[in-house]
Amino acid sequence: MASPLIDWATWTGALQLPAVAGGADGADAPPESERSANHAHHESDEEGHDDLFEGLSLMNSDEPEFVPLTAKAFEEIAAAEELIYLCASWTDEEASQFAEIIDHQKMSHLVRLRLGKNRIGDAGIERLASALVSGNLPSLAELDLDLNDYGEKGARALAEAMGASTFPELTRLSMAANSIGEPGGCALATALASPRLSQLAFIDLNGNNVGDKGLSMLGATIAGGSLSHLVNLYLGKNSIGDAGVVEFARCLGEAQEKGLEILPNLYELWLSNNSISDGGAVALFALFNKGALRNLGDLRLQFNRLRDGAIAALVETMGLSVLPKLWYLGLSDNSFTDTGLIMLEEAINAGGLPRLEFFTASSLSSSEERQEAVQDAFTRRRHG
């Protein structure tokens, strides 16, 4: 048996890890083919992330099996393709000890590292970030740090590490349901401009309050030609208002006018649970009208403040056939009136967005009768 790089005679860590999960199961399926499964895992981001990992376990038993960090266990971890430590009650202490392992051992086969739904704070994330720059995770494709307790400091440390390191295989980054705020969001957006991260296809920042500044900075990053492989962008529940969406759309629109191909692969854009009203929505739909994001298949604007002006802009977009792949459109719990719903019903009857398979539209400012009418029109068209 080869000797591990850690000197086990002097090792003082007390870390105990859940048993290593099974190996990687291959590349992700194309967005359209996986959308049902994806919808099941993220069915309603507006309802929070409490059930995000429901049904997953640390191993194939009801109770996680913890193993002491012996030399043998270390070697198994070092050779693993997938390490899943969800709901393992990790705090900064465990995260820091795990970071020490990364410092000392190249994990050439590790594809997925999932540390979600723990209690890792800024200190633990900062320590993990310092380990990421070691270059000892050259095959890492998925990094999941959802549902922990870190904020701006942790996000800044991760941003610095990702911007300075080489992750040639990283395609999925999940940081949902933390508290990184606008400063953390801006730092991350800046890091995402690094060509070392150009292969990212999935970014989940739901529930982080990145705000208008964070979205604006992300728009500038994308307009600079970064993230061209992005397929899924989740920005729900982020305190984003009209100013952020307007600036985001302006950046992308100007790049589009210069002939740059912006987000050519983007399929899912989630902006639900924000404070977007007519100004932001009009700017977003105008961006679509310019031919941007033509591959978009899933647009979520639930739980915002869209009024009739936003619906009028959407109806114009529906009539231009600029979103030929859109199958999911979420407009529930907004602020439009019956006037807006009538416009939507007419646009649906006229054949707008012919690929739609899932559609919701409701608000407290409209009548149940009109809500039912537009839903009936959609159902008739879909099944007729």
Stockholm file with secondary structure:
# STOCKHOLM 1.0

chainA/1-384         MASPLIDWATWTGALQLPAVAGGADGADAPPESERSANHAHHESDEEGHDDLFEGLSLMNSDEPEFVPLTAKAFEEIAAAEELIYLCASWTDEEASQFAEIIDHQKMSHLVRLRLGKNRIGDAGIERLASALVSGNLPSLAELDLDLNDYGEKGARALAEAMGASTFPELTRLSMAANSIGEPGGCALATALASPRLSQLAFIDLNGNNVGDKGLSMLGATIAGGSLSHLVNLYLGKNSIGDAGVVEFARCLGEAQEKGLEILPNLYELWLSNNSISDGGAVALFALFNKGALRNLGDLRLQFNRLRDGAIAALVETMGLSVLPKLWYLGLSDNSFTDTGLIMLEEAINAGGLPRLEFFTASSLSSSEERQEAVQDAFTRRRHG
#=GR chainA/1-384 SS CCCCSSCTTTCCCCCEEECCCCCCCCSCCCHHHHHHHHHHHTTTGGGCSTTTTTTCCSSSSSSCCEEECCHHHHHHHHTCSEEECTTSCCCHHHHHHHHHHHHHCCCTTCCEEECCSSCCCHHHHHHHHHHHTTSCCTTCCEEECCSCSCBHHHHHHHHHHHHHSCCTTCCEEECCSSBCHHHHHHHHHHHTTSGGGTTCCEEECCSSCCHHHHHHHHHHHHHTTCCTTCCEEECCSSCCBHHHHHHHHHHHHHHHHTTCCCSTTCCEEECCSSBCCHHHHHHHHHHHHTTTTTTCCEEECCSSCCCHHHHHHHHHHHTTTCCTTCCEEEEEEECCCHHHHHHHHHHHHTTCSTTCCEEEEEETTSCHHHHHHHHHHHHHHHHC
#=GC SS_cons         CCCCSSCTTTCCCCCEEECCCCCCCCSCCCHHHHHHHHHHHTTTGGGCSTTTTTTCCSSSSSSCCEEECCHHHHHHHHTCSEEECTTSCCCHHHHHHHHHHHHHCCCTTCCEEECCSSCCCHHHHHHHHHHHTTSCCTTCCEEECCSCSCBHHHHHHHHHHHHHSCCTTCCEEECCSSBCHHHHHHHHHHHTTSGGGTTCCEEECCSSCCHHHHHHHHHHHHHTTCCTTCCEEECCSSCCBHHHHHHHHHHHHHHHHTTCCCSTTCCEEECCSSBCCHHHHHHHHHHHHTTTTTTCCEEECCSSCCCHHHHHHHHHHHTTTCCTTCCEEEEEEECCCHHHHHHHHHHHHTTCSTTCCEEEEEETTSCHHHHHHHHHHHHHHHHC
//
